[in-house]
Amino acid sequence: MSGTTFLGKEAIVMARKLQWFGMAALSMVLTGCVTSTDKYNAKSLENESLIRQLADSESKLNAERARSEAYANRLKAMDDGTGGMVALTANQAEQIKNLQAQLNDITGRYEKAMDGMGKTGPVLAGPVNDALTTFANQNSDIVDFDATRGMVKFKTDFTFALGSADLTDKAKSVIQRFTQILNSEAAKGYELMVAGHTDSTPVSNPATKVKHPNNWYLSSHRAIAVGDQLMAGGVSGQRLAVVGYGDQRPVSTNAAQNRRVEVMILPSTVRSTVVKTSGKAAAPAHTAKPALNKDSVAPLDTRPALNK
């Protein structure tokens, strides 16, 4: 009986020890699992942080690349623009050079005609000289003819409206008759140079300055108006040169005589084939004539002897 009791107690003790060891082992296992989970969670958080940092870095890198490309494009555009400006400047310089050469040629021929030619008599063919002499006599209020230079001079005080480059109706009619002589068989090969001149009074009327800022403009625009009217009458543009001298080439102390448009009929023939026109070109359109000259608002019958 006592033996049985002893064995029973040992069994109980042993069972309790086993239970304790089991619980200890379970506790260790559970503790180990908790530790591993914490480490895993910590590592996950660390990875997520790194991923966010990487994404942020990539975003910043892409933004920087975009700015860099935009800057490079702007630099390229600036380079291209600079190249274009250089080319444009060179082209303009070449055009100015060509225009200057043309002006020098025109001026040389003008001075030669004015200073050296015809001093001993008429320079144009007899029929042309006679026709122009008659033409000038019939229109002496508007036109003078210098046979020794082959020059027809239009008096601008009666050829243009005050302060403008608009031809008067009478001037248009006179120039139309002039073109008939220039297109005649005897005169059709001559070159023509139209030169505008003004007096020395500066342009001051605001209404005039809108279109003709100074005497250079006014003289040039008036010469162009005469040239246009000649072409409207059938004169080939190949025969024409047009230039404005402003007040730089006076012929008299009389201001009225300095205000003029000269048509030099040069005794040299055109350098290229003159193409005959089959019909008359339309006359250029003209705007309303301003009522003011550049210096006075006086009416026509009392205005001073100025034409600006």
C-alpha positions as semicolon CSV with decimal commas, in nm:
position;residue;x (nm);y (nm);z (nm)
1;M;0,000;0,000;0,000
2;S;0,275;0,237;0,093
3;G;0,465;0,133;-0,218
4;T;0,175;0,219;-0,431
5;T;0,142;0,550;-0,261
6;F;0,508;0,630;-0,316
7;L;0,492;0,545;-0,682
8;G;0,183;0,756;-0,718
9;K;0,358;1,055;-0,567
10;E;0,662;1,012;-0,791
11;A;0,437;0,995;-1,092
12;I;0,265;1,311;-0,990
13;V;0,597;1,486;-0,928
14;M;0,730;1,367;-1,260
15;A;0,415;1,481;-1,437
16;R;0,442;1,823;-1,279
17;K;0,808;1,850;-1,386
18;L;0,718;1,749;-1,734
19;Q;0,438;2,007;-1,734
20;W;0,680;2,276;-1,616
21;F;0,939;2,187;-1,876
22;G;0,670;2,185;-2,143
23;M;0,547;2,525;-2,042
24;A;0,902;2,655;-2,030
25;A;0,972;2,513;-2,373
26;L;0,649;2,661;-2,507
27;S;0,737;2,993;-2,351
28;M;1,076;2,983;-2,516
29;V;0,922;2,897;-2,851
30;L;0,665;3,171;-2,819
31;T;0,932;3,416;-2,709
32;G;1,144;3,323;-3,008
33;C;0,846;3,372;-3,242
34;V;0,772;3,715;-3,098
35;T;1,133;3,820;-3,140
36;S;1,139;3,703;-3,503
37;T;0,811;3,883;-3,577
38;D;0,942;4,208;-3,433
39;K;1,257;4,178;-3,639
40;Y;1,050;4,107;-3,950
41;N;0,824;4,400;-3,886
42;A;1,120;4,628;-3,823
43;K;1,287;4,509;-4,144
44;S;0,964;4,568;-4,338
45;L;0,938;4,920;-4,205
46;E;1,300;4,979;-4,297
47;N;1,240;4,848;-4,651
48;E;0,931;5,060;-4,693
49;S;1,130;5,367;-4,586
50;L;1,403;5,285;-4,833
51;I;1,148;5,234;-5,109
52;R;0,995;5,574;-5,034
53;Q;1,338;5,734;-5,033
54;L;1,422;5,568;-5,363
55;A;1,097;5,683;-5,521
56;D;1,157;6,037;-5,394
57;S;1,512;6,031;-5,531
58;E;1,391;5,907;-5,869
59;S;1,126;6,179;-5,878
60;K;1,385;6,445;-5,802
61;L;1,620;6,298;-6,061
62;N;1,350;6,304;-6,329
63;A;1,261;6,662;-6,243
64;E;1,628;6,760;-6,264
65;R;1,661;6,586;-6,600
66;A;1,355;6,773;-6,728
67;R;1,503;7,105;-6,614
68;S;1,834;7,017;-6,771
69;E;1,669;6,929;-7,104
70;A;1,465;7,247;-7,098
71;Y;1,779;7,451;-7,031
72;A;1,962;7,273;-7,312
73;N;1,671;7,343;-7,547
74;R;1,675;7,710;-7,453
75;L;2,048;7,726;-7,517
76;K;1,999;7,562;-7,855
77;A;1,719;7,802;-7,939
78;M;1,941;8,092;-7,840
79;D;2,222;7,955;-8,054
80;D;1,985;7,907;-8,347
81;G;1,846;8,255;-8,296
82;T;2,192;8,404;-8,281
83;G;2,281;8,224;-8,600
84;G;1,966;8,355;-8,762
85;M;2,041;8,709;-8,650
86;V;2,395;8,684;-8,782
87;A;2,264;8,560;-9,117
88;L;1,998;8,833;-9,124
89;T;2,253;9,101;-9,039
90;A;2,486;8,975;-9,311
91;N;2,200;8,972;-9,562
92;Q;2,099;9,326;-9,471
93;A;2,459;9,443;-9,497
94;E;2,481;9,290;-9,845
95;Q;2,157;9,461;-9,949
96;I;2,282;9,794;-9,818
97;K;2,605;9,746;-10,009
98;N;2,416;9,673;-10,331
99;L;2,183;9,969;-10,282
100;Q;2,479;10,196;-10,213
101;A;2,645;10,076;-10,534
102;Q;2,327;10,151;-10,727
103;L;2,301;10,495;-10,568
104;N;2,664;10,568;-10,650
105;D;2,603;10,468;-11,012
106;I;2,290;10,683;-11,034
107;T;2,460;10,979;-10,870
108;G;2,761;10,949;-11,100
109;R;2,543;10,953;-11,408
110;Y;2,339;11,242;-11,270
111;E;2,648;11,453;-11,201
112;K;2,792;11,369;-11,540
113;A;2,471;11,477;-11,709
114;M;2,452;11,793;-11,500
115;D;2,814;11,904;-11,522
116;G;2,974;11,773;-11,836
117;M;2,728;11,684;-12,107
118;G;2,557;11,907;-12,359
119;K;2,745;12,226;-12,284
120;T;2,789;12,289;-12,655
121;G;2,432;12,218;-12,763
122;P;2,140;11,974;-12,745
123;V;2,230;11,620;-12,642
124;L;1,916;11,443;-12,761
125;A;1,816;11,344;-13,112
126;G;1,658;11,623;-13,315
127;P;1,300;11,490;-13,313
128;V;1,314;11,425;-12,937
129;N;1,465;11,765;-12,863
130;D;1,205;11,941;-13,077
131;A;0,916;11,748;-12,922
132;L;1,031;11,827;-12,569
133;T;1,083;12,194;-12,651
134;T;0,727;12,219;-12,779
135;F;0,601;12,021;-12,480
136;A;0,771;12,257;-12,232
137;N;0,644;12,568;-12,414
138;Q;0,288;12,435;-12,400
139;N;0,312;12,361;-12,027
140;S;0,546;12,634;-11,906
141;D;0,359;12,677;-11,577
142;I;0,463;12,325;-11,474
143;V;0,758;12,224;-11,693
144;D;1,099;12,358;-11,796
145;F;1,321;12,186;-12,053
146;D;1,700;12,220;-12,057
147;A;1,810;12,104;-12,402
148;T;2,182;12,125;-12,317
149;R;2,137;11,860;-12,050
150;G;1,838;11,672;-12,185
151;M;1,651;11,749;-11,864
152;V;1,282;11,808;-11,805
153;K;1,210;11,983;-11,476
154;F;0,873;11,970;-11,304
155;K;0,806;12,264;-11,073
156;T;0,679;12,095;-10,759
157;D;0,481;12,398;-10,638
158;F;0,242;12,327;-10,927
159;T;0,299;11,955;-10,965
160;F;0,207;11,840;-10,614
161;A;-0,043;11,919;-10,347
162;L;0,101;12,111;-10,056
163;G;0,310;11,900;-9,821
164;S;0,245;11,578;-10,011
165;A;0,368;11,355;-10,291
166;D;0,026;11,343;-10,457
167;L;0,031;11,467;-10,814
168;T;-0,227;11,726;-10,913
169;D;-0,472;11,629;-11,184
170;K;-0,308;11,873;-11,426
171;A;0,035;11,729;-11,351
172;K;-0,096;11,379;-11,434
173;S;-0,225;11,505;-11,765
174;V;0,107;11,677;-11,846
175;I;0,307;11,365;-11,753
176;Q;0,079;11,157;-11,975
177;R;0,179;11,374;-12,271
178;F;0,542;11,345;-12,160
179;T;0,522;10,964;-12,171
180;Q;0,402;10,976;-12,531
181;I;0,724;11,155;-12,626
182;L;0,940;10,917;-12,420
183;N;0,777;10,614;-12,584
184;S;0,819;10,750;-12,936
185;E;1,043;10,566;-13,177
186;A;1,314;10,832;-13,147
187;A;1,323;10,833;-12,765
188;K;1,223;10,483;-12,655
189;G;1,581;10,366;-12,605
190;Y;1,691;10,645;-12,369
191;E;1,745;10,582;-12,001
192;L;1,560;10,805;-11,755
193;M;1,659;10,919;-11,410
194;V;1,403;11,089;-11,188
195;A;1,555;11,305;-10,913
196;G;1,354;11,478;-10,640
197;H;1,472;11,797;-10,469
198;T;1,338;12,027;-10,195
199;D;1,427;12,361;-10,048
200;S;1,622;12,382;-9,722
201;T;1,324;12,449;-9,494
202;P;1,279;12,149;-9,263
203;V;0,953;11,957;-9,261
204;S;0,767;12,071;-8,951
205;N;0,393;12,031;-9,010
206;P;0,274;11,721;-8,817
207;A;0,034;11,633;-9,100
208;T;0,326;11,626;-9,344
209;K;0,565;11,443;-9,112
210;V;0,330;11,146;-9,089
211;K;0,425;11,038;-9,442
212;H;0,733;11,250;-9,508
213;P;0,940;11,280;-9,187
214;N;1,202;11,502;-9,349
215;N;1,313;11,651;-9,681
216;W;1,485;11,329;-9,785
217;Y;1,158;11,142;-9,765
218;L;0,960;11,417;-9,935
219;S;1,201;11,446;-10,228
220;S;1,220;11,069;-10,270
221;H;0,844;11,021;-10,249
222;R;0,783;11,292;-10,509
223;A;1,039;11,139;-10,744
224;I;0,872;10,800;-10,698
225;A;0,531;10,953;-10,772
226;V;0,659;11,090;-11,103
227;G;0,826;10,758;-11,184
228;D;0,504;10,570;-11,107
229;Q;0,307;10,803;-11,332
230;L;0,558;10,751;-11,614
231;M;0,516;10,373;-11,582
232;A;0,139;10,416;-11,569
233;G;0,176;10,582;-11,910
234;G;0,363;10,283;-12,051
235;V;0,728;10,371;-11,984
236;S;0,920;10,053;-11,901
237;G;1,058;10,030;-11,550
238;Q;1,383;9,903;-11,703
239;R;1,450;10,253;-11,825
240;L;1,393;10,425;-11,491
241;A;1,606;10,513;-11,192
242;V;1,464;10,715;-10,902
243;V;1,651;10,906;-10,634
244;G;1,577;11,175;-10,373
245;Y;1,836;11,438;-10,280
246;G;1,640;11,639;-10,028
247;D;1,784;11,991;-10,002
248;Q;2,141;11,880;-10,072
249;R;2,164;11,997;-10,437
250;P;2,023;12,350;-10,462
251;V;2,044;12,527;-10,799
252;S;1,952;12,875;-10,679
253;T;1,911;13,101;-10,379
254;N;1,545;13,107;-10,477
255;A;1,371;12,837;-10,273
256;A;1,095;12,788;-10,531
257;Q;1,351;12,697;-10,799
258;N;1,509;12,442;-10,566
259;R;1,176;12,265;-10,519
260;R;1,171;12,047;-10,827
261;V;1,160;11,699;-10,976
262;E;1,404;11,651;-11,262
263;V;1,380;11,386;-11,529
264;M;1,719;11,337;-11,690
265;I;1,689;11,184;-12,037
266;L;2,028;11,022;-12,060
267;P;2,178;10,988;-12,407
268;S;2,288;10,634;-12,328
269;T;2,060;10,349;-12,424
270;V;1,927;10,095;-12,177
271;R;2,162;9,810;-12,095
272;S;1,898;9,541;-12,128
273;T;1,622;9,478;-12,375
274;V;1,329;9,709;-12,322
275;V;1,004;9,516;-12,318
276;K;0,723;9,710;-12,478
277;T;0,407;9,720;-12,277
278;S;0,088;9,610;-12,448
279;G;-0,128;9,845;-12,247
280;K;-0,121;10,115;-11,989
281;A;-0,079;10,023;-11,629
282;A;-0,336;10,144;-11,384
283;A;-0,254;10,479;-11,232
284;P;-0,148;10,456;-10,868
285;A;-0,411;10,527;-10,609
286;H;-0,386;10,859;-10,432
287;T;-0,507;10,954;-10,092
288;A;-0,691;11,274;-10,011
289;K;-0,471;11,579;-10,035
290;P;-0,394;11,741;-9,701
291;A;-0,500;12,102;-9,669
292;L;-0,189;12,210;-9,482
293;N;0,162;12,275;-9,594
294;K;0,442;12,204;-9,349
295;D;0,483;12,561;-9,234
296;S;0,152;12,740;-9,268
297;V;-0,223;12,693;-9,259
298;A;-0,287;12,984;-9,497
299;P;-0,532;12,924;-9,786
300;L;-0,394;12,861;-10,134
301;D;-0,431;13,218;-10,252
302;T;-0,234;13,359;-9,957
303;R;0,009;13,080;-9,876
304;P;0,384;13,152;-9,869
305;A;0,605;13,029;-10,152
306;L;0,674;12,700;-9,980
307;N;0,553;12,357;-10,079
308;K;0,570;12,143;-9,767
